């Protein structure tokens, strides 16, 4: 197992398309819900314990060997917003391209063939982690970090927020990232025997409604 592979997978420079997405931060800024670093911290904490937990559990389950097509259906069921489902599949398609180049693996090839328009990004993330020799907990850590680092980076651009303040937000959330990743990995272990219903289905209504409002905007900086 190479822990360095986790750094590659979680690196914001890994060409997985995440730089084009704000994780709901652009709509939250437009609606006045994020105005400063304190607001960003609250937004990221809420996202971590809802969408971040769900994504981390899906990724961990995929890394643990659960059927990725079943997990892709479970991801659909946990994503009420059509705009978010579309974004997740676009990100999954881009991540699939990067993962197959970095860690060629038959499981990635099979999912790419079964979902040519893209599988949900957390499912692809989990398979990529497995192909890279990482553990389900590693996959969960990559997912939870992405769930907050994307909005933090986007907010720096949207508000000209001091990047040191945005980094401080992420640093203060680090213990909670570990806790959520551990919860996700435990859910993935139960998923192996109980099926996808064992995975969390935490809801984030403002993210869902915000995604639909964002998709309807004629001008926007980020794709989601």
Secondary structure by P-SEA (a helix, b strand, c coil): ccaaaaaaaacccccccccccccaaaaaaaacccccaaaaaaaaaaaaacaaaaaaaaaaaaaacccaaaaaaaaaaacccaaaaaaaaaaaaaaaaaaaaccccaaaaaaaaaccccccaaaaaaaaaaaacccaaaaaaaaaaaacaaaaaaaaaaccccaaaaaaaaaaaaaaaaaaaaaaaaaaaaaaccccccccccccaaaaaaaaaaaacccccccc
